[in-house]
């Protein structure tokens, strides 16, 4: 992705639409909230986010779930 190398590139926050998609996936996979690489790629395309952004979002989401004690999975 060339835009990642642009020093003037602005970091975009996830939109409400993209986080809705990610939250939906997370809710359907609460027992194991670890998307495969293929699932992350699919989610990245749907949400127009990069693979890194999707991975980071899931890491943060799992941390938030854990912090709120809504944890239902055993960490890998």
Secondary structure as GFF3:
##gff-version 3
##sequence-region A 1 76
A	DSSP	three_ten_helix	2	5	.	.	.	ID=ss1
A	DSSP	alpha_helix	16	28	.	.	.	ID=ss2
A	DSSP	alpha_helix	37	47	.	.	.	ID=ss3
A	DSSP	alpha_helix	51	67	.	.	.	ID=ss4
###
